[in-house]
Amino acid sequence: MSQQRQKLAEQLAEAVAQALSEDLDRQERVLLVVSGGSTPVPFFKALAAKPLAWSRIDITLADERWVDEQSSDSNAKLVRENLLQGDAAAARFVPLTAEASTPEEGVAAVAEQTASLSWPASVVILGMGGDGHTASLFPDSQELGLALSTDEPLVAVRTPSQPQPRITFSASRLHQAHRHILHITGDDKRAVLANALNGDDVRQLPIRAFLSCPLAIYWAP
Ligand SMILES: O=C1O[C@H](COP(=O)(O)O)[C@@H](O)[C@H](O)[C@H]1O
């Protein structure tokens, strides 16, 4: 882990902790939506160390791979092992999985589980892949149009470029949050973001759906 990425993670944790504290001063419970993948790990660790009223914080994911929670591909496992640690273990975490063999069969149950969260979210932290996907809004997904346009909260997704089926919050549900943050690292992702900022075809680079939320960008080499 480079020092710059570690510092970025700490700055992001400070900003998110401050946002959650502000909202906790005004409301009984608050919701944080986080992303999976490899980038958030140092951020999760830095945020877990913050002195927050964790028992009043709800946490869920922007998207999930439809895999067993013991799988190394599980975003829920990542959150449990890196964010829900120490005092932060008192947070209420609602994963995006259910007792069903496919996301199409499980999406209604996950919608029911997540309906009780403290919407709208205080903060949504998005990641981004090299193909411009964010959450599980993939350019090559058949369900991309639906996920970008539906008022339903969640969409089951099949993506040729990805080994597992997925479930994702829809763009409209993620848009409702009070604050949006993009957390990315590396020159390759910076180039993808620059490309996204230079055009407007959301289906080509789905991160474009969030560029005017407004979106705070946290990037390090
Ligand atoms: O598959 C996913 O990828 C993106 C980016 O992940 P990273 O490993 O490049 O950081 C992530 O934002 C998304 O939540 C995850 O499901």
The ligand as an ORCA input file, in Angstrom:
! r2SCAN-3c Opt
* xyz 0 1
  O     -16.814     -5.457     -8.812
  C     -16.715     -4.410     -8.237
  O     -15.811     -3.513     -8.678
  C     -15.857     -2.120     -8.366
  C     -14.422     -1.622     -8.394
  O     -13.592     -2.540     -7.674
  P     -12.018     -2.374     -7.495
  O     -11.536     -3.742     -7.090
  O     -11.451     -1.934     -8.798
  O     -11.824     -1.381     -6.407
  C     -16.559     -1.892     -7.034
  O     -16.820     -0.508     -6.879
  C     -17.853     -2.693     -6.938
  O     -18.529     -2.447     -5.710
  C     -17.498     -4.156     -6.994
  O     -18.621     -4.989     -6.868
*
